[in-house]
Amino acid sequence: MNRKKLFAASAAGLALISSAALAEITFRNAISGAPLDMSVAKSGGNAAVFNQFKETGKNPYNGNKEIIQKGHDLYLTACSGCHGHEAEGKLGPGLADDYWTYPSAATDQGLFEILFGGASGMMGPQYVNLSTDEMLLIMSWIRDIYTGNPKKAKWLK
């Protein structure tokens, strides 16, 4: 009888640990802190990659040179008007150095929250224009061109 109780307790413990490991991150608006509604996002892209990102907060595309080029192509059409062709900054801030208007952008989760939900000033939410996958593609290019101090690159940790 003791073995059955031990087994049941072990199984319950593993189930709790497993469900915690698979819990999704709650993405929040960069200004208000309110949870972001992912259901309003433009459809399309690689759902499996985005699901992985929702669990880890780390962009699976970072470091993938083929993907990074796709991210650059998307960036040129969606972001360069405000942030410059090489992310040097124009109307919006530069994106290649280690100064972030919102310090949370030093993490992949934080940068995604700004892209998806917008920020103050002219940075509106991009969920209407870009799918979540396209946002991850653009983020991979932004991370690739980083010229700041690697110690400040929280997405590398």
Backbone bond lengths (Angstrom), bond angles and torsions (degrees), N, CA, C in turn:
res aa  C-N    CA-C-N  psi(-1)  N-CA   C-N-CA  omega(-1)  CA-C   N-CA-C  phi
1 M - - - 1.437 - - 1.538 111.29 -
2 N 1.342 116.58 -37.74 1.456 120.45 179.46 1.520 111.45 -63.77
3 R 1.333 116.52 -35.02 1.472 120.07 178.36 1.521 110.74 -64.60
4 K 1.317 116.64 -39.40 1.463 120.41 179.33 1.529 110.41 -63.79
5 K 1.320 116.87 -43.31 1.462 120.65 178.94 1.526 110.78 -65.23
6 L 1.324 116.38 -42.17 1.459 121.18 178.29 1.521 110.74 -62.77
7 F 1.309 116.15 -43.95 1.464 121.07 178.93 1.526 110.58 -63.48
8 A 1.320 117.05 -44.99 1.462 121.29 -179.81 1.526 110.84 -63.06
9 A 1.334 116.52 -43.27 1.467 120.32 178.86 1.519 110.85 -64.38
10 S 1.329 117.01 -40.96 1.467 121.19 178.67 1.520 110.75 -64.42
11 A 1.315 116.80 -43.78 1.466 121.04 179.60 1.522 110.72 -62.65
12 A 1.328 116.84 -42.48 1.461 120.56 179.06 1.528 110.72 -63.89
13 G 1.322 116.47 -41.89 1.461 120.58 178.45 1.524 112.16 -62.54
14 L 1.311 116.12 -43.55 1.466 120.17 178.09 1.519 111.23 -64.06
15 A 1.304 116.91 -38.94 1.465 120.47 178.96 1.523 110.60 -62.53
16 L 1.323 117.05 -41.99 1.464 120.20 178.09 1.520 111.84 -64.51
17 I 1.320 116.53 -44.12 1.459 121.10 178.95 1.521 110.02 -63.35
18 S 1.325 117.87 -43.67 1.458 121.78 -179.25 1.519 111.13 -63.03
19 S 1.324 117.25 -43.95 1.461 118.92 -178.95 1.525 110.82 -67.90
20 A 1.322 118.09 -33.68 1.463 120.49 176.97 1.518 110.49 -67.84
21 A 1.319 117.44 -37.73 1.461 120.98 -179.29 1.520 111.35 -67.69
22 L 1.332 117.39 -28.62 1.453 121.26 -178.20 1.522 112.64 -94.34
23 A 1.315 117.63 1.90 1.453 120.83 -178.66 1.522 110.07 -63.66
24 E 1.310 114.42 140.73 1.450 119.35 179.00 1.520 110.01 -85.01
25 I 1.308 114.97 151.86 1.453 122.60 174.96 1.522 107.79 -72.48
26 T 1.312 116.79 144.22 1.458 120.81 172.34 1.519 107.21 -92.74
27 F 1.322 115.86 113.45 1.463 120.43 177.69 1.520 108.09 -82.58
28 R 1.343 115.89 139.52 1.462 121.20 -174.40 1.527 111.35 -126.85
29 N 1.311 115.43 150.16 1.451 122.04 176.62 1.527 109.10 -63.04
30 A 1.329 116.60 134.90 1.468 121.74 -176.17 1.530 112.84 -64.99
31 I 1.315 117.81 -24.22 1.466 121.40 -178.27 1.525 111.66 -97.25
32 S 1.326 116.23 -54.64 1.471 120.16 -172.58 1.524 113.79 -88.60
33 G 1.322 116.86 -23.53 1.459 120.42 -175.49 1.524 113.41 81.42
34 A 1.323 116.98 -0.74 1.465 121.20 179.25 1.529 109.72 -68.30
35 P 1.311 117.92 146.12 1.471 119.80 177.32 1.532 111.05 -59.36
36 L 1.317 116.17 140.56 1.465 121.27 177.51 1.527 109.18 -85.01
37 D 1.310 116.09 139.28 1.462 122.43 -179.83 1.531 108.81 -91.56
38 M 1.317 116.53 100.82 1.468 121.08 -177.49 1.530 112.26 -68.06
39 S 1.320 117.86 -16.94 1.471 120.10 -177.19 1.524 112.53 -69.94
40 V 1.337 118.20 -15.92 1.461 120.65 -179.06 1.529 112.07 -88.85
41 A 1.316 117.63 -2.49 1.472 121.53 -176.11 1.523 111.83 -66.53
42 K 1.314 114.86 147.18 1.466 121.02 172.46 1.522 107.84 -58.89
43 S 1.311 116.83 136.92 1.464 120.14 -178.20 1.525 110.86 -79.00
44 G 1.324 114.53 163.36 1.453 121.03 176.90 1.511 112.21 117.29
45 G 1.324 114.63 164.94 1.449 120.31 177.30 1.513 113.12 95.81
46 N 1.295 114.57 -171.65 1.453 122.94 -175.43 1.534 109.77 -91.02
47 A 1.328 115.83 98.41 1.467 120.81 -177.10 1.523 111.82 -63.15
48 A 1.324 117.43 -35.67 1.472 120.20 -178.65 1.526 111.20 -63.67
49 V 1.316 116.99 -39.99 1.468 120.87 178.94 1.527 109.70 -67.00
50 F 1.328 116.82 -42.88 1.461 118.89 179.33 1.526 110.72 -65.59
51 N 1.313 117.46 -38.34 1.471 119.97 177.26 1.525 110.73 -61.41
52 Q 1.326 116.90 -39.50 1.467 120.76 176.59 1.529 109.92 -62.57
53 F 1.328 116.26 -43.16 1.465 120.96 178.35 1.525 111.12 -61.97
54 K 1.331 117.73 -39.78 1.469 121.40 179.54 1.524 111.83 -63.51
55 E 1.298 117.40 -26.64 1.469 120.55 179.48 1.525 112.89 -85.09
56 T 1.340 116.72 -34.12 1.465 120.02 -172.52 1.525 114.43 -107.78
57 G 1.331 117.34 -27.10 1.463 120.48 -173.56 1.512 112.91 76.01
58 K 1.332 117.10 4.97 1.472 122.98 178.28 1.521 108.60 -108.19
59 N 1.320 116.88 132.68 1.461 121.19 -178.90 1.527 109.87 -73.48
60 P 1.329 117.94 114.49 1.463 120.80 -179.72 1.532 113.48 -64.35
61 Y 1.318 117.56 -17.94 1.460 121.41 -178.51 1.529 113.67 -82.92
62 N 1.321 118.20 -16.22 1.469 120.19 -178.31 1.522 110.53 -55.06
63 G 1.339 115.68 131.92 1.460 121.31 176.62 1.518 115.24 87.22
64 N 1.324 119.21 -7.57 1.463 122.88 -179.60 1.529 108.48 -89.73
65 K 1.342 117.21 104.14 1.474 122.24 -171.60 1.532 113.26 -59.02
66 E 1.319 118.05 -37.77 1.468 120.86 179.06 1.532 109.98 -64.92
67 I 1.296 115.66 -43.05 1.460 121.57 179.55 1.521 110.72 -68.14
68 I 1.316 116.43 -40.62 1.460 121.24 -178.80 1.522 110.82 -57.88
69 Q 1.322 117.97 -39.56 1.469 120.51 177.77 1.523 111.11 -63.46
70 K 1.321 116.95 -39.80 1.472 120.25 176.39 1.526 109.52 -62.88
71 G 1.325 116.21 -39.65 1.452 120.83 177.80 1.519 112.04 -62.49
72 H 1.331 116.28 -39.72 1.465 120.31 178.03 1.518 110.64 -64.54
73 D 1.319 116.69 -44.07 1.468 120.61 179.02 1.526 111.04 -58.94
74 L 1.321 117.06 -43.83 1.465 121.18 177.71 1.527 111.19 -66.23
75 Y 1.320 115.95 -41.52 1.463 121.07 179.09 1.531 110.16 -57.22
76 L 1.329 116.89 -43.83 1.462 119.94 -177.44 1.523 111.84 -59.37
77 T 1.323 117.97 -37.44 1.461 119.75 -179.07 1.526 112.70 -85.41
78 A 1.324 118.16 -31.10 1.457 120.52 -172.39 1.527 114.52 -100.15
79 C 1.324 118.16 -24.90 1.472 119.91 -167.92 1.523 114.87 -126.43
80 S 1.325 117.25 -26.51 1.467 119.88 -169.84 1.519 113.57 -65.82
81 G 1.317 118.43 -24.74 1.462 120.59 178.86 1.524 112.06 -57.31
82 C 1.308 116.82 -35.22 1.472 121.06 -179.83 1.525 113.35 -103.09
83 H 1.321 116.88 -35.22 1.465 120.09 -173.64 1.533 113.47 -100.97
84 G 1.341 118.32 -1.18 1.456 122.01 179.55 1.510 112.03 88.66
85 H 1.327 116.13 154.15 1.473 121.44 -175.96 1.519 112.83 -63.20
86 E 1.306 117.34 -30.51 1.461 120.84 178.70 1.531 111.76 -115.00
87 A 1.336 115.16 25.12 1.460 122.73 178.59 1.529 112.53 62.81
88 E 1.343 115.49 28.24 1.465 120.51 -178.75 1.524 112.19 -80.45
89 G 1.313 117.05 -13.09 1.456 121.72 -179.37 1.514 111.60 97.94
90 K 1.315 116.04 138.25 1.470 124.14 174.04 1.524 106.18 -141.52
91 L 1.305 116.45 -101.77 1.466 120.28 173.81 1.523 110.52 -71.79
92 G 1.321 114.91 -37.28 1.462 121.60 175.87 1.518 109.79 -98.34
93 P 1.318 117.47 168.14 1.470 120.44 -177.17 1.525 112.95 -70.13
94 G 1.329 115.20 159.17 1.458 121.06 171.26 1.528 109.15 -64.14
95 L 1.311 115.70 152.51 1.466 120.33 -175.98 1.526 113.40 -122.62
96 A 1.328 117.63 4.52 1.459 119.68 -173.80 1.530 113.81 -99.89
97 D 1.322 117.38 -13.34 1.465 119.21 -176.88 1.525 110.92 -100.46
98 D 1.312 116.26 -168.27 1.461 118.53 -177.04 1.531 113.04 -100.62
99 Y 1.329 117.75 16.31 1.456 119.74 171.67 1.519 108.07 -98.02
100 W 1.316 115.77 121.96 1.464 121.34 178.22 1.518 108.41 -118.88
101 T 1.331 116.59 127.11 1.460 120.98 175.38 1.526 109.57 -54.39
102 Y 1.311 115.60 -40.21 1.466 122.61 175.22 1.523 106.72 -112.89
103 P 1.315 118.21 108.86 1.469 120.79 -177.36 1.526 114.07 -53.67
104 S 1.321 117.85 -25.81 1.467 119.87 179.20 1.522 112.00 -62.88
105 A 1.340 118.05 -19.75 1.464 121.14 179.42 1.522 112.08 -67.54
106 A 1.319 117.45 -8.69 1.460 120.93 175.58 1.525 111.30 -73.40
107 T 1.341 116.73 -7.09 1.467 121.41 172.79 1.522 108.08 -113.36
108 D 1.310 116.81 155.05 1.468 119.54 177.39 1.521 111.02 -62.94
109 Q 1.319 116.94 -40.00 1.458 120.11 178.90 1.524 110.30 -60.24
110 G 1.323 117.21 -46.73 1.458 121.44 -179.15 1.518 112.94 -63.48
111 L 1.325 117.33 -42.52 1.460 120.58 178.51 1.521 110.34 -64.33
112 F 1.322 116.85 -41.57 1.462 120.51 177.65 1.532 110.45 -61.38
113 E 1.325 117.73 -43.09 1.460 120.91 -179.00 1.524 111.04 -60.32
114 I 1.321 117.40 -37.78 1.466 121.11 178.16 1.522 110.15 -69.24
115 L 1.327 117.44 -44.64 1.461 119.78 178.78 1.530 111.00 -62.16
116 F 1.292 116.06 -48.73 1.460 120.22 -175.20 1.525 111.62 -68.34
117 G 1.319 117.26 -50.79 1.460 121.10 -171.19 1.514 116.33 -99.62
118 G 1.332 117.42 -5.94 1.449 120.78 179.95 1.519 112.15 82.79
119 A 1.316 114.63 179.98 1.458 121.79 -179.12 1.523 107.58 -149.18
120 S 1.313 117.64 -170.13 1.463 119.26 179.77 1.521 109.83 -75.90
121 G 1.311 115.64 171.01 1.458 119.73 -178.09 1.515 111.02 74.37
122 M 1.311 115.99 -139.33 1.466 120.55 -175.21 1.526 113.82 -90.85
123 M 1.320 118.37 -2.84 1.466 120.76 -177.77 1.523 109.70 -78.97
124 G 1.319 114.72 93.72 1.457 119.91 178.75 1.516 111.31 -84.07
125 P 1.328 116.93 166.78 1.460 120.65 177.86 1.525 110.56 -64.44
126 Q 1.316 115.76 138.67 1.463 120.74 -176.67 1.532 113.41 -101.78
127 Y 1.329 118.44 3.64 1.460 120.34 -177.09 1.525 113.01 -63.85
128 V 1.324 117.95 -18.36 1.459 120.92 177.48 1.527 110.49 -81.37
129 N 1.328 116.42 -34.00 1.464 122.05 -174.68 1.525 113.71 -91.15
130 L 1.326 117.00 -31.06 1.466 121.73 -172.82 1.525 110.03 -128.44
131 S 1.316 115.61 142.92 1.462 119.07 171.50 1.523 108.52 -74.60
132 T 1.314 116.85 164.22 1.466 119.50 178.04 1.524 110.45 -60.72
133 D 1.326 116.73 -35.06 1.464 120.58 178.20 1.525 110.82 -65.89
134 E 1.322 117.15 -42.56 1.465 120.04 178.40 1.526 111.04 -63.10
135 M 1.333 116.65 -35.19 1.465 119.44 176.44 1.523 110.57 -63.17
136 L 1.329 116.83 -42.30 1.471 120.10 177.93 1.525 110.88 -64.18
137 L 1.334 117.70 -36.93 1.468 121.14 177.35 1.529 110.38 -62.19
138 I 1.322 116.49 -47.92 1.466 120.79 178.84 1.524 110.47 -61.42
139 M 1.311 116.28 -43.62 1.464 120.15 178.84 1.519 111.81 -59.09
140 S 1.337 117.81 -36.90 1.470 120.24 179.89 1.525 110.74 -63.45
141 W 1.337 117.07 -36.73 1.461 119.85 177.64 1.523 110.35 -69.91
142 I 1.326 117.37 -43.53 1.468 120.52 178.89 1.529 109.97 -58.44
143 R 1.306 117.21 -41.92 1.468 120.15 179.22 1.527 111.04 -67.41
144 D 1.315 116.95 -34.39 1.466 120.87 -177.74 1.529 112.62 -68.73
145 I 1.321 117.67 -32.08 1.466 120.28 -176.78 1.536 112.49 -91.13
146 Y 1.302 117.30 5.06 1.464 122.44 -177.01 1.523 110.85 -55.08
147 T 1.339 115.95 129.82 1.465 121.61 179.98 1.527 112.30 -115.66
148 G 1.318 116.58 2.63 1.462 120.41 -176.87 1.518 113.00 -81.47
149 N 1.303 114.20 -171.81 1.459 123.15 -179.36 1.534 109.56 -69.01
150 P 1.340 118.29 120.23 1.467 120.45 -179.86 1.527 114.16 -56.71
151 K 1.330 117.29 -25.93 1.468 120.38 178.75 1.532 111.56 -67.62
152 K 1.326 116.82 -22.74 1.464 121.17 179.19 1.524 112.20 -91.33
153 A 1.313 117.56 -4.36 1.474 123.01 -177.97 1.529 109.57 -84.55
154 K 1.320 116.18 81.98 1.457 121.42 -176.03 1.528 112.81 -60.65
155 W 1.343 117.23 -25.95 1.467 119.58 -179.80 1.524 112.08 -69.46
156 L 1.325 117.84 -15.23 1.462 121.02 178.14 1.523 111.96 -83.94
157 K 1.310 118.00 -12.18 1.462 121.77 -175.56 1.500 111.54 -90.54
